[in-house]
Amino acid sequence: MSEKLTEEEITTLREFKRDLFNLYWERFGVFYIHVMPHPKLEIGKRGLLNAEKESGIVLVFGDKAVKVLDSKPDYLFAELQFGSAWEPTMIPWDAVFRIYDKFQNSATQLRFLQVETSATPEENVSKPKVTKPEVSGDGNVIRVDFGGKRSE
């Protein structure tokens, strides 16, 4: 997946994702979208939490989970319910990775586009080095030394 897409291919992929979303919205009562981290992804005040910053988030779409819905060529805007709070959510089509229905009778995995950002030297200096826990394995048993707690 290292090959670069042309602007026309990117536009076609966005249109395809938008049309697919509209089809799911019309045909399925409840469905899910797996959204990968993206600089333009906005999830109200909540944002992405913990592991979601790496693996993305699965969002639920259905008549009771969506208050407002507006599909644009570059992104999807929706007010989604997280617990008891409604959060304005802007999902770039480039970040959409999977769409599937509640019973997974229909599931589609798509190419998501990662936006390359160049880190400034200041950002590199301010980021703390994270050491990985020591892992040793004997056959099928893995022993992990967690050492101490890390603050995130």
C-alpha positions in Angstrom: 0.0 0.0 0.0 3.0 2.3 -0.4 2.0 3.4 -3.8 0.7 7.0 -4.0 -2.8 7.6 -5.3 -3.5 10.3 -7.8 -6.0 13.1 -6.9 -8.6 11.5 -9.2 -8.2 8.1 -7.4 -8.5 9.8 -4.0 -11.7 11.6 -5.1 -13.1 8.3 -6.5 -12.3 6.5 -3.2 -14.0 9.3 -1.2 -17.1 9.1 -3.4 -17.2 5.4 -3.1 -17.0 5.5 0.7 -19.7 8.2 0.7 -22.0 6.2 -1.6 -21.4 3.0 0.5 -22.2 4.9 3.7 -25.5 6.2 2.2 -26.4 2.7 1.1 -25.8 1.3 4.6 -27.8 4.3 6.1 -30.8 3.5 3.8 -30.7 -0.3 4.0 -29.5 -1.3 7.5 -31.1 -0.3 10.9 -27.8 -0.3 12.8 -24.3 -0.4 11.3 -20.7 0.4 12.3 -17.8 2.4 10.9 -14.3 1.7 11.9 -12.4 5.0 11.7 -8.7 5.3 11.9 -6.8 8.2 13.6 -6.6 11.2 11.3 -5.6 14.8 11.9 -9.0 16.0 10.6 -11.0 13.5 12.7 -13.0 15.4 15.4 -15.1 13.7 18.1 -16.4 16.7 20.1 -14.8 17.2 23.5 -14.2 13.4 23.8 -11.6 12.9 21.1 -9.8 9.6 20.8 -8.9 7.8 24.1 -6.0 5.5 25.0 -5.7 2.7 22.4 -8.1 4.5 20.0 -5.2 6.8 19.2 -3.4 3.8 17.6 -6.1 1.5 16.4 -9.0 3.9 15.7 -12.6 3.8 16.9 -15.7 1.9 15.9 -18.7 4.3 15.7 -22.3 3.1 15.8 -24.8 4.5 13.3 -28.5 4.0 13.7 -31.7 6.0 14.3 -31.2 6.1 18.0 -27.4 6.8 17.9 -27.4 9.7 15.4 -29.0 13.0 16.0 -27.8 15.0 13.0 -26.3 13.7 9.7 -24.7 15.6 6.9 -22.6 13.9 4.2 -20.1 16.1 2.3 -17.7 15.1 -0.5 -14.6 15.2 1.9 -16.2 14.2 5.2 -19.2 13.1 7.2 -20.7 15.3 9.9 -22.9 13.7 12.6 -23.9 14.2 16.1 -23.3 10.8 17.7 -24.2 9.6 21.2 -21.3 8.5 23.5 -23.0 7.3 26.7 -25.4 10.0 27.6 -23.5 12.8 25.8 -24.1 13.9 22.2 -20.8 14.8 20.5 -20.4 16.7 17.2 -18.3 14.3 15.0 -16.5 15.1 11.8 -15.2 12.0 10.0 -13.0 12.5 6.9 -13.7 9.9 4.3 -10.0 9.2 4.1 -10.1 7.9 7.7 -12.9 5.3 7.1 -11.4 1.8 7.2 -14.4 -0.6 7.6 -18.1 -0.5 7.3 -20.2 -3.4 8.4 -23.8 -4.2 9.6 -24.8 -5.3 13.0 -24.9 -9.0 12.1 -21.9 -8.8 9.8 -23.9 -10.1 6.8 -22.2 -7.3 4.9 -18.7 -6.1 5.7 -16.4 -3.9 3.6 -12.8 -3.2 4.3 -11.5 -0.1 2.6 -8.2 1.7 2.1 -7.7 4.5 4.5 -5.4 7.3 3.6 -2.8 8.3 6.2 -1.8 11.9 6.1 2.0 12.2 6.4 3.0 14.9 8.9 6.6 16.0 9.5 7.5 16.4 13.1 9.3 19.6 14.0 12.6 19.2 16.0 10.8 20.8 19.0 8.2 18.0 19.1 10.9 15.3 18.9 12.7 16.8 22.0 9.5 17.2 24.1 8.2 13.6 23.6 9.3 11.3 26.4 11.0 8.1 25.5 8.7 5.1 26.3 10.4 1.9 27.2 8.7 -1.3 26.3 8.2 -3.9 29.0 10.7 -6.8 29.0 9.1 -9.9 27.4 10.6 -13.4 27.6 9.0 -16.4 26.1 9.2 -20.1 27.0 7.3 -22.0 24.3 3.7 -20.8 24.3 4.0 -19.0 27.7 4.9 -15.3 27.6 6.1 -13.6 30.8 5.9 -9.8 30.9 7.7 -7.6 33.4 5.6 -4.5 33.7 8.2 -2.8 35.9 6.2 0.2 37.1 3.2 2.2 36.1 3.5 4.6 33.2 1.4 7.8 33.1 -0.4 8.5 29.9 
